[in-house]
Amino acid sequence: MPLITILLALGSLLPASLAALGQIAAGTPPSSEPVSSWTPDIAFDPGTTVEHTLTLRQRWVAPHTDTQLWSEAGQWAEDLGGVRLWVPLEVIGEAKNGRLPVHDPSGGRRGWVRAADVGPVDPALAGSAYVPPIGKPIAWSGPALITMYTCIELGGCGPTASGIWPESGLVAVDPAVIPLGSTVWIQGLGTFLAADSGSLVRGAHLDVFGWSYQDAVAWGMQERTVVVFAPS
């Protein structure tokens, strides 16, 4: 093939190639690729605060402050009641008038929450220290005093109030508030089984079992949000 023909062919391809590279550098796909295949799946780090615009790709949010569920986005909306702190809500539409349409799997309710009161969460973290389990009916939630105990304070290990021996993942509760056998999520610590009780554990107070006396002393007394799921 004559050299002039090759140069003309390359010249016709170069602008298209440069345009495609420019689109990739700008974060947009070439026109030959569907946009959806270029949209990243975002996993949110709960340890950071990032300002963002919620989209339908970000399917789950959770309230980080006390907020309400409303029947609609307009000013005449009906108040449907409070939304529990940190409990994941599924985003089901676009934000409007500063409110976001959501579905609460734990209570089966649908409505609108104030967009500024919620933040995105990764559902893969459900049950971890950052996100409660998703979809289970909630028996109780609210702020609670959290302490820690070990076998040292007990004068040696023995069976818990539910009959099992102490181990990591168990928590002592007041059975009048939290039934034994409940699954308990504690903000910043994760998910536990309510398996023990104690004479000093009364009301909204949970005592987490641990093996390290030093860690228990260092923890002291802290207030955290607690979400309780009744025994199945």
PyRosetta script that sets phi, psi and omega in degrees:
from pyrosetta import init, pose_from_sequence

init()
pose = pose_from_sequence("MPLITILLALGSLLPASLAALGQIAAGTPPSSEPVSSWTPDIAFDPGTTVEHTLTLRQRWVAPHTDTQLWSEAGQWAEDLGGVRLWVPLEVIGEAKNGRLPVHDPSGGRRGWVRAADVGPVDPALAGSAYVPPIGKPIAWSGPALITMYTCIELGGCGPTASGIWPESGLVAVDPAVIPLGSTVWIQGLGTFLAADSGSLVRGAHLDVFGWSYQDAVAWGMQERTVVVFAPS")
pose.set_psi(1, 133.7)
pose.set_omega(1, -179.7)
pose.set_phi(2, -59.5)
pose.set_psi(2, 147.0)
pose.set_omega(2, -177.8)
pose.set_phi(3, -57.8)
pose.set_psi(3, -38.5)
pose.set_omega(3, -177.9)
pose.set_phi(4, -64.1)
pose.set_psi(4, -33.4)
pose.set_omega(4, 179.1)
pose.set_phi(5, -67.9)
pose.set_psi(5, -41.9)
pose.set_omega(5, 178.9)
pose.set_phi(6, -62.0)
pose.set_psi(6, -44.4)
pose.set_omega(6, -178.5)
pose.set_phi(7, -63.9)
pose.set_psi(7, -39.7)
pose.set_omega(7, 178.5)
pose.set_phi(8, -65.2)
pose.set_psi(8, -38.7)
pose.set_omega(8, 179.0)
pose.set_phi(9, -65.1)
pose.set_psi(9, -44.6)
pose.set_omega(9, 178.2)
pose.set_phi(10, -63.4)
pose.set_psi(10, -37.7)
pose.set_omega(10, -179.6)
pose.set_phi(11, -63.5)
pose.set_psi(11, -34.4)
pose.set_omega(11, -179.9)
pose.set_phi(12, -74.7)
pose.set_psi(12, -27.7)
pose.set_omega(12, -179.9)
pose.set_phi(13, -82.7)
pose.set_psi(13, -29.1)
pose.set_omega(13, -171.9)
pose.set_phi(14, -60.8)
pose.set_psi(14, -46.9)
pose.set_omega(14, -179.6)
pose.set_phi(15, -59.2)
pose.set_psi(15, -40.4)
pose.set_omega(15, 179.8)
pose.set_phi(16, -64.7)
pose.set_psi(16, -40.7)
pose.set_omega(16, 179.1)
pose.set_phi(17, -64.5)
pose.set_psi(17, -43.6)
pose.set_omega(17, 179.3)
pose.set_phi(18, -64.0)
pose.set_psi(18, -37.4)
pose.set_omega(18, 179.1)
pose.set_phi(19, -64.8)
pose.set_psi(19, -41.8)
pose.set_omega(19, 179.3)
pose.set_phi(20, -64.3)
pose.set_psi(20, -42.0)
pose.set_omega(20, 177.9)
pose.set_phi(21, -63.2)
pose.set_psi(21, -38.0)
pose.set_omega(21, 178.7)
pose.set_phi(22, -64.4)
pose.set_psi(22, -38.2)
pose.set_omega(22, 178.4)
pose.set_phi(23, -65.6)
pose.set_psi(23, -42.4)
pose.set_omega(23, 179.6)
pose.set_phi(24, -63.9)
pose.set_psi(24, -43.9)
pose.set_omega(24, 179.4)
pose.set_phi(25, -62.7)
pose.set_psi(25, -32.0)
pose.set_omega(25, -179.8)
pose.set_phi(26, -82.7)
pose.set_psi(26, -2.7)
pose.set_omega(26, 178.4)
pose.set_phi(27, 88.1)
pose.set_psi(27, 13.4)
pose.set_omega(27, 178.1)
pose.set_phi(28, -116.8)
pose.set_psi(28, 146.4)
pose.set_omega(28, -176.6)
pose.set_phi(29, -78.4)
pose.set_psi(29, 156.4)
pose.set_omega(29, 171.3)
pose.set_phi(30, -59.4)
pose.set_psi(30, 153.8)
pose.set_omega(30, -174.5)
pose.set_phi(31, -63.4)
pose.set_psi(31, -20.1)
pose.set_omega(31, -178.8)
pose.set_phi(32, -77.8)
pose.set_psi(32, -14.1)
pose.set_omega(32, -179.3)
pose.set_phi(33, -101.1)
pose.set_psi(33, 140.0)
pose.set_omega(33, 175.6)
pose.set_phi(34, -66.9)
pose.set_psi(34, 141.9)
pose.set_omega(34, -176.5)
pose.set_phi(35, -59.4)
pose.set_psi(35, -37.6)
pose.set_omega(35, -175.4)
pose.set_phi(36, -61.4)
pose.set_psi(36, -30.7)
pose.set_omega(36, -178.3)
pose.set_phi(37, -73.0)
pose.set_psi(37, -13.1)
pose.set_omega(37, 180.0)
pose.set_phi(38, -102.7)
pose.set_psi(38, -2.8)
pose.set_omega(38, -179.8)
pose.set_phi(39, -81.9)
pose.set_psi(39, 118.6)
pose.set_omega(39, -175.1)
pose.set_phi(40, -74.4)
pose.set_psi(40, 150.1)
pose.set_omega(40, 169.0)
pose.set_phi(41, -83.3)
pose.set_psi(41, 119.9)
pose.set_omega(41, -173.6)
pose.set_phi(42, -99.2)
pose.set_psi(42, 126.0)
pose.set_omega(42, 172.1)
pose.set_phi(43, -103.7)
pose.set_psi(43, 121.8)
pose.set_omega(43, -173.4)
pose.set_phi(44, -91.1)
pose.set_psi(44, 133.0)
pose.set_omega(44, 177.3)
pose.set_phi(45, -85.3)
pose.set_psi(45, 111.7)
pose.set_omega(45, -177.0)
pose.set_phi(46, -67.2)
pose.set_psi(46, -9.9)
pose.set_omega(46, 179.3)
pose.set_phi(47, -85.9)
pose.set_psi(47, -0.8)
pose.set_omega(47, -179.3)
pose.set_phi(48, -124.3)
pose.set_psi(48, 157.7)
pose.set_omega(48, 176.1)
pose.set_phi(49, -114.6)
pose.set_psi(49, 119.5)
pose.set_omega(49, -177.0)
pose.set_phi(50, -127.0)
pose.set_psi(50, 126.5)
pose.set_omega(50, 174.4)
pose.set_phi(51, -76.4)
pose.set_psi(51, 135.4)
pose.set_omega(51, -174.0)
pose.set_phi(52, -155.0)
pose.set_psi(52, 170.3)
pose.set_omega(52, 172.1)
pose.set_phi(53, -109.6)
pose.set_psi(53, 121.1)
pose.set_omega(53, -178.2)
pose.set_phi(54, -67.6)
pose.set_psi(54, 135.0)
pose.set_omega(54, 176.0)
pose.set_phi(55, -128.2)
pose.set_psi(55, 173.0)
pose.set_omega(55, -179.4)
pose.set_phi(56, -68.5)
pose.set_psi(56, -16.3)
pose.set_omega(56, 176.3)
pose.set_phi(57, -71.2)
pose.set_psi(57, -25.3)
pose.set_omega(57, -179.7)
pose.set_phi(58, -94.9)
pose.set_psi(58, 89.4)
pose.set_omega(58, -163.5)
pose.set_phi(59, -80.9)
pose.set_psi(59, -19.4)
pose.set_omega(59, -173.2)
pose.set_phi(60, -127.7)
pose.set_psi(60, 137.4)
pose.set_omega(60, 174.7)
pose.set_phi(61, -133.5)
pose.set_psi(61, 167.8)
pose.set_omega(61, 176.2)
pose.set_phi(62, -146.1)
pose.set_psi(62, 142.3)
pose.set_omega(62, 178.9)
pose.set_phi(63, -68.6)
pose.set_psi(63, 132.0)
pose.set_omega(63, 176.0)
pose.set_phi(64, -106.9)
pose.set_psi(64, 3.4)
pose.set_omega(64, 175.7)
pose.set_phi(65, -150.9)
pose.set_psi(65, 163.2)
pose.set_omega(65, 178.3)
pose.set_phi(66, -58.6)
pose.set_psi(66, 131.1)
pose.set_omega(66, -179.3)
pose.set_phi(67, -151.1)
pose.set_psi(67, 171.3)
pose.set_omega(67, -176.3)
pose.set_phi(68, -117.8)
pose.set_psi(68, 161.1)
pose.set_omega(68, 172.7)
pose.set_phi(69, -105.7)
pose.set_psi(69, 129.8)
pose.set_omega(69, -176.6)
pose.set_phi(70, -115.7)
pose.set_psi(70, 154.2)
pose.set_omega(70, -176.2)
pose.set_phi(71, -73.5)
pose.set_psi(71, -23.7)
pose.set_omega(71, -179.9)
pose.set_phi(72, -156.8)
pose.set_psi(72, 177.2)
pose.set_omega(72, -177.1)
pose.set_phi(73, -87.4)
pose.set_psi(73, -14.1)
pose.set_omega(73, -176.5)
pose.set_phi(74, -77.4)
pose.set_psi(74, 172.6)
pose.set_omega(74, -175.7)
pose.set_phi(75, -72.3)
pose.set_psi(75, -16.4)
pose.set_omega(75, -179.9)
pose.set_phi(76, -97.0)
pose.set_psi(76, 19.7)
pose.set_omega(76, -177.1)
pose.set_phi(77, -66.1)
pose.set_psi(77, 148.5)
pose.set_omega(77, 176.8)
pose.set_phi(78, -86.9)
pose.set_psi(78, 137.3)
pose.set_omega(78, 177.3)
pose.set_phi(79, -76.6)
pose.set_psi(79, 117.3)
pose.set_omega(79, -178.1)
pose.set_phi(80, -95.0)
pose.set_psi(80, 3.4)
pose.set_omega(80, 178.8)
pose.set_phi(81, 111.1)
pose.set_psi(81, 171.5)
pose.set_omega(81, -177.2)
pose.set_phi(82, -74.1)
pose.set_psi(82, 158.8)
pose.set_omega(82, 176.0)
pose.set_phi(83, -112.1)
pose.set_psi(83, 135.2)
pose.set_omega(83, -174.0)
pose.set_phi(84, -74.2)
pose.set_psi(84, 138.4)
pose.set_omega(84, -178.9)
pose.set_phi(85, -59.2)
pose.set_psi(85, 136.3)
pose.set_omega(85, 171.6)
pose.set_phi(86, 70.0)
pose.set_psi(86, -2.7)
pose.set_omega(86, -179.7)
pose.set_phi(87, -79.0)
pose.set_psi(87, 126.7)
pose.set_omega(87, -174.9)
pose.set_phi(88, -63.1)
pose.set_psi(88, 139.2)
pose.set_omega(88, 177.0)
pose.set_phi(89, -121.9)
pose.set_psi(89, 135.9)
pose.set_omega(89, 179.1)
pose.set_phi(90, -86.1)
pose.set_psi(90, 126.7)
pose.set_omega(90, 177.8)
pose.set_phi(91, -75.6)
pose.set_psi(91, 128.7)
pose.set_omega(91, -175.0)
pose.set_phi(92, -122.5)
pose.set_psi(92, 12.7)
pose.set_omega(92, 178.5)
pose.set_phi(93, -177.6)
pose.set_psi(93, -169.2)
pose.set_omega(93, -178.1)
pose.set_phi(94, -88.9)
pose.set_psi(94, 149.4)
pose.set_omega(94, 175.1)
pose.set_phi(95, -66.0)
pose.set_psi(95, 146.6)
pose.set_omega(95, -179.7)
pose.set_phi(96, -150.9)
pose.set_psi(96, 131.4)
pose.set_omega(96, 179.4)
pose.set_phi(97, 53.9)
pose.set_psi(97, 35.5)
pose.set_omega(97, 178.0)
pose.set_phi(98, 78.7)
pose.set_psi(98, 7.1)
pose.set_omega(98, 178.6)
pose.set_phi(99, -120.2)
pose.set_psi(99, 154.8)
pose.set_omega(99, -174.4)
pose.set_phi(100, -122.6)
pose.set_psi(100, 129.5)
pose.set_omega(100, 178.1)
pose.set_phi(101, -78.4)
pose.set_psi(101, 129.9)
pose.set_omega(101, -175.0)
pose.set_phi(102, -139.5)
pose.set_psi(102, 163.1)
pose.set_omega(102, 172.7)
pose.set_phi(103, -121.6)
pose.set_psi(103, 130.4)
pose.set_omega(103, 178.5)
pose.set_phi(104, -99.7)
pose.set_psi(104, 100.6)
pose.set_omega(104, -176.8)
pose.set_phi(105, -63.7)
pose.set_psi(105, -26.4)
pose.set_omega(105, -177.2)
pose.set_phi(106, -71.7)
pose.set_psi(106, -25.2)
pose.set_omega(106, -179.5)
pose.set_phi(107, -123.8)
pose.set_psi(107, -4.0)
pose.set_omega(107, 179.6)
pose.set_phi(108, 73.0)
pose.set_psi(108, 14.3)
pose.set_omega(108, -178.0)
pose.set_phi(109, -92.0)
pose.set_psi(109, 150.9)
pose.set_omega(109, 173.1)
pose.set_phi(110, -126.0)
pose.set_psi(110, 145.0)
pose.set_omega(110, 179.0)
pose.set_phi(111, 175.3)
pose.set_psi(111, -159.9)
pose.set_omega(111, -176.2)
pose.set_phi(112, -121.4)
pose.set_psi(112, 135.3)
pose.set_omega(112, 175.1)
pose.set_phi(113, -116.0)
pose.set_psi(113, 158.6)
pose.set_omega(113, 176.5)
pose.set_phi(114, -69.5)
pose.set_psi(114, 120.8)
pose.set_omega(114, -173.6)
pose.set_phi(115, -59.5)
pose.set_psi(115, -32.5)
pose.set_omega(115, -178.7)
pose.set_phi(116, -70.9)
pose.set_psi(116, -15.2)
pose.set_omega(116, -176.9)
pose.set_phi(117, -92.8)
pose.set_psi(117, -2.7)
pose.set_omega(117, -178.3)
pose.set_phi(118, -124.6)
pose.set_psi(118, 158.0)
pose.set_omega(118, 176.5)
pose.set_phi(119, -137.6)
pose.set_psi(119, 156.4)
pose.set_omega(119, -177.0)
pose.set_phi(120, -69.8)
pose.set_psi(120, 144.0)
pose.set_omega(120, 175.6)
pose.set_phi(121, -133.1)
pose.set_psi(121, 154.5)
pose.set_omega(121, 178.0)
pose.set_phi(122, -93.6)
pose.set_psi(122, 116.3)
pose.set_omega(122, -178.7)
pose.set_phi(123, -62.0)
pose.set_psi(123, -17.5)
pose.set_omega(123, 176.6)
pose.set_phi(124, -66.1)
pose.set_psi(124, -17.0)
pose.set_omega(124, 179.2)
pose.set_phi(125, -89.9)
pose.set_psi(125, 3.8)
pose.set_omega(125, -177.6)
pose.set_phi(126, -57.1)
pose.set_psi(126, 130.4)
pose.set_omega(126, -178.5)
pose.set_phi(127, 89.4)
pose.set_psi(127, -5.8)
pose.set_omega(127, 178.8)
pose.set_phi(128, -86.1)
pose.set_psi(128, -172.2)
pose.set_omega(128, 179.3)
pose.set_phi(129, -67.2)
pose.set_psi(129, -15.7)
pose.set_omega(129, -174.0)
pose.set_phi(130, -101.1)
pose.set_psi(130, -30.5)
pose.set_omega(130, -172.4)
pose.set_phi(131, -135.3)
pose.set_psi(131, 128.9)
pose.set_omega(131, 176.9)
pose.set_phi(132, -67.3)
pose.set_psi(132, 164.3)
pose.set_omega(132, 171.6)
pose.set_phi(133, -55.4)
pose.set_psi(133, 149.8)
pose.set_omega(133, -175.6)
pose.set_phi(134, -103.3)
pose.set_psi(134, 132.9)
pose.set_omega(134, 167.7)
pose.set_phi(135, 94.5)
pose.set_psi(135, -13.8)
pose.set_omega(135, -179.3)
pose.set_phi(136, -79.4)
pose.set_psi(136, 141.2)
pose.set_omega(136, 176.2)
pose.set_phi(137, -61.1)
pose.set_psi(137, 137.7)
pose.set_omega(137, -175.6)
pose.set_phi(138, -97.6)
pose.set_psi(138, 128.6)
pose.set_omega(138, 179.6)
pose.set_phi(139, -88.4)
pose.set_psi(139, -34.3)
pose.set_omega(139, -177.7)
pose.set_phi(140, -163.1)
pose.set_psi(140, 149.9)
pose.set_omega(140, 172.4)
pose.set_phi(141, -156.2)
pose.set_psi(141, 158.5)
pose.set_omega(141, 178.3)
pose.set_phi(142, 153.4)
pose.set_psi(142, 179.8)
pose.set_omega(142, 176.9)
pose.set_phi(143, -71.5)
pose.set_psi(143, 144.2)
pose.set_omega(143, -179.6)
pose.set_phi(144, -147.0)
pose.set_psi(144, 153.0)
pose.set_omega(144, 174.6)
pose.set_phi(145, -80.1)
pose.set_psi(145, 128.1)
pose.set_omega(145, -179.0)
pose.set_phi(146, -114.8)
pose.set_psi(146, 124.0)
pose.set_omega(146, 172.7)
pose.set_phi(147, -124.4)
pose.set_psi(147, 175.5)
pose.set_omega(147, 178.1)
pose.set_phi(148, -132.2)
pose.set_psi(148, 145.9)
pose.set_omega(148, 178.1)
pose.set_phi(149, -135.2)
pose.set_psi(149, 160.5)
pose.set_omega(149, 179.2)
pose.set_phi(150, -135.5)
pose.set_psi(150, 179.8)
pose.set_omega(150, 178.5)
pose.set_phi(151, -67.3)
pose.set_psi(151, -20.2)
pose.set_omega(151, -179.2)
pose.set_phi(152, -63.8)
pose.set_psi(152, -47.0)
pose.set_omega(152, 179.0)
pose.set_phi(153, -64.8)
pose.set_psi(153, -27.8)
pose.set_omega(153, -178.9)
pose.set_phi(154, -81.6)
pose.set_psi(154, -8.8)
pose.set_omega(154, -175.8)
pose.set_phi(155, 75.8)
pose.set_psi(155, 23.2)
pose.set_omega(155, -178.5)
pose.set_phi(156, 122.2)
pose.set_psi(156, 150.3)
pose.set_omega(156, -177.5)
pose.set_phi(157, -73.8)
pose.set_psi(157, 144.6)
pose.set_omega(157, 175.0)
pose.set_phi(158, -151.9)
pose.set_psi(158, 173.7)
pose.set_omega(158, -179.3)
pose.set_phi(159, -59.9)
pose.set_psi(159, 145.3)
pose.set_omega(159, 176.7)
pose.set_phi(160, -77.4)
pose.set_psi(160, 177.4)
pose.set_omega(160, 179.9)
pose.set_phi(161, -62.1)
pose.set_psi(161, -24.5)
pose.set_omega(161, 178.7)
pose.set_phi(162, -91.2)
pose.set_psi(162, -1.7)
pose.set_omega(162, 174.9)
pose.set_phi(163, 98.3)
pose.set_psi(163, -9.2)
pose.set_omega(163, 178.6)
pose.set_phi(164, -95.2)
pose.set_psi(164, 158.9)
pose.set_omega(164, -178.8)
pose.set_phi(165, -80.8)
pose.set_psi(165, 149.0)
pose.set_omega(165, -179.0)
pose.set_phi(166, -59.3)
pose.set_psi(166, 141.0)
pose.set_omega(166, 174.4)
pose.set_phi(167, -158.6)
pose.set_psi(167, 166.2)
pose.set_omega(167, 178.4)
pose.set_phi(168, -59.3)
pose.set_psi(168, 140.3)
pose.set_omega(168, -179.4)
pose.set_phi(169, 99.9)
pose.set_psi(169, 0.8)
pose.set_omega(169, 177.9)
pose.set_phi(170, -106.2)
pose.set_psi(170, 152.4)
pose.set_omega(170, 179.0)
pose.set_phi(171, -141.0)
pose.set_psi(171, 142.4)
pose.set_omega(171, 175.2)
pose.set_phi(172, -90.7)
pose.set_psi(172, 139.6)
pose.set_omega(172, -175.8)
pose.set_phi(173, -137.5)
pose.set_psi(173, 171.3)
pose.set_omega(173, 168.9)
pose.set_phi(174, -90.1)
pose.set_psi(174, 110.4)
pose.set_omega(174, -176.3)
pose.set_phi(175, -60.2)
pose.set_psi(175, -18.2)
pose.set_omega(175, 176.7)
pose.set_phi(176, -71.9)
pose.set_psi(176, -20.5)
pose.set_omega(176, 179.6)
pose.set_phi(177, -106.3)
pose.set_psi(177, -45.5)
pose.set_omega(177, -177.5)
pose.set_phi(178, -125.2)
pose.set_psi(178, 111.1)
pose.set_omega(178, -179.1)
pose.set_phi(179, -61.9)
pose.set_psi(179, 142.7)
pose.set_omega(179, 173.7)
pose.set_phi(180, -60.3)
pose.set_psi(180, 141.3)
pose.set_omega(180, -176.8)
pose.set_phi(181, 95.3)
pose.set_psi(181, -7.5)
pose.set_omega(181, 178.5)
pose.set_phi(182, -71.6)
pose.set_psi(182, 151.9)
pose.set_omega(182, 168.7)
pose.set_phi(183, -89.3)
pose.set_psi(183, 129.9)
pose.set_omega(183, -174.7)
pose.set_phi(184, -123.3)
pose.set_psi(184, 124.3)
pose.set_omega(184, 173.7)
pose.set_phi(185, -102.4)
pose.set_psi(185, 128.5)
pose.set_omega(185, 179.0)
pose.set_phi(186, -116.3)
pose.set_psi(186, 123.7)
pose.set_omega(186, -178.6)
pose.set_phi(187, -54.5)
pose.set_psi(187, 125.9)
pose.set_omega(187, 178.0)
pose.set_phi(188, 86.2)
pose.set_psi(188, -11.3)
pose.set_omega(188, -179.3)
pose.set_phi(189, -116.7)
pose.set_psi(189, -35.6)
pose.set_omega(189, 179.1)
pose.set_phi(190, 117.2)
pose.set_psi(190, -154.7)
pose.set_omega(190, -172.3)
pose.set_phi(191, -106.9)
pose.set_psi(191, 135.5)
pose.set_omega(191, -176.1)
pose.set_phi(192, -132.8)
pose.set_psi(192, 166.5)
pose.set_omega(192, 173.0)
pose.set_phi(193, -105.5)
pose.set_psi(193, 126.2)
pose.set_omega(193, 176.5)
pose.set_phi(194, -76.7)
pose.set_psi(194, 100.5)
pose.set_omega(194, -171.8)
pose.set_phi(195, -125.3)
pose.set_psi(195, -5.1)
pose.set_omega(195, -175.1)
pose.set_phi(196, -137.9)
pose.set_psi(196, 166.7)
pose.set_omega(196, 175.3)
pose.set_phi(197, -139.5)
pose.set_psi(197, 175.7)
pose.set_omega(197, -179.5)
pose.set_phi(198, -164.9)
pose.set_psi(198, 154.2)
pose.set_omega(198, -176.9)
pose.set_phi(199, -64.7)
pose.set_psi(199, -24.8)
pose.set_omega(199, -179.3)
pose.set_phi(200, -97.8)
pose.set_psi(200, -1.1)
pose.set_omega(200, -179.5)
pose.set_phi(201, -97.8)
pose.set_psi(201, 101.5)
pose.set_omega(201, -175.3)
pose.set_phi(202, -133.8)
pose.set_psi(202, 140.8)
pose.set_omega(202, 177.2)
pose.set_phi(203, 67.6)
pose.set_psi(203, -141.8)
pose.set_omega(203, -179.2)
pose.set_phi(204, -81.2)
pose.set_psi(204, 66.1)
pose.set_omega(204, -179.0)
pose.set_phi(205, -138.6)
pose.set_psi(205, 128.3)
pose.set_omega(205, 177.3)
pose.set_phi(206, -123.9)
pose.set_psi(206, 139.3)
pose.set_omega(206, -178.5)
pose.set_phi(207, -118.2)
pose.set_psi(207, 107.9)
pose.set_omega(207, -174.9)
pose.set_phi(208, -83.9)
pose.set_psi(208, 131.0)
pose.set_omega(208, 178.9)
pose.set_phi(209, -80.5)
pose.set_psi(209, 139.1)
pose.set_omega(209, 175.9)
pose.set_phi(210, -146.9)
pose.set_psi(210, 166.7)
pose.set_omega(210, -178.4)
pose.set_phi(211, -93.5)
pose.set_psi(211, -19.4)
pose.set_omega(211, -174.3)
pose.set_phi(212, -100.2)
pose.set_psi(212, 114.5)
pose.set_omega(212, 177.6)
pose.set_phi(213, -65.4)
pose.set_psi(213, -37.2)
pose.set_omega(213, 179.6)
pose.set_phi(214, -62.6)
pose.set_psi(214, -41.9)
pose.set_omega(214, 178.6)
pose.set_phi(215, -65.2)
pose.set_psi(215, -38.3)
pose.set_omega(215, -179.8)
pose.set_phi(216, -64.6)
pose.set_psi(216, -42.8)
pose.set_omega(216, 179.1)
pose.set_phi(217, -66.1)
pose.set_psi(217, -43.3)
pose.set_omega(217, -179.3)
pose.set_phi(218, -63.3)
pose.set_psi(218, -34.3)
pose.set_omega(218, 179.1)
pose.set_phi(219, -66.2)
pose.set_psi(219, -44.1)
pose.set_omega(219, 179.8)
pose.set_phi(220, 67.8)
pose.set_psi(220, -129.6)
pose.set_omega(220, 177.5)
pose.set_phi(221, -124.0)
pose.set_psi(221, 125.0)
pose.set_omega(221, 180.0)
pose.set_phi(222, -134.4)
pose.set_psi(222, 147.6)
pose.set_omega(222, 176.4)
pose.set_phi(223, -98.6)
pose.set_psi(223, 130.1)
pose.set_omega(223, 178.9)
pose.set_phi(224, -137.7)
pose.set_psi(224, 158.9)
pose.set_omega(224, 173.0)
pose.set_phi(225, -74.5)
pose.set_psi(225, 136.4)
pose.set_omega(225, -179.6)
pose.set_phi(226, -124.9)
pose.set_psi(226, 138.0)
pose.set_omega(226, 175.1)
pose.set_phi(227, -123.7)
pose.set_psi(227, 125.8)
pose.set_omega(227, -175.2)
pose.set_phi(228, -112.6)
pose.set_psi(228, 129.3)
pose.set_omega(228, 175.7)
pose.set_phi(229, -110.3)
pose.set_psi(229, 122.8)
pose.set_omega(229, -174.0)
pose.set_phi(230, -62.8)
pose.set_psi(230, 154.8)
pose.set_omega(230, 177.7)
pose.set_phi(231, -56.9)
pose.set_psi(231, 140.6)
pose.set_omega(231, 179.9)
pose.set_phi(232, -79.5)
pose.dump_pdb("model.pdb")
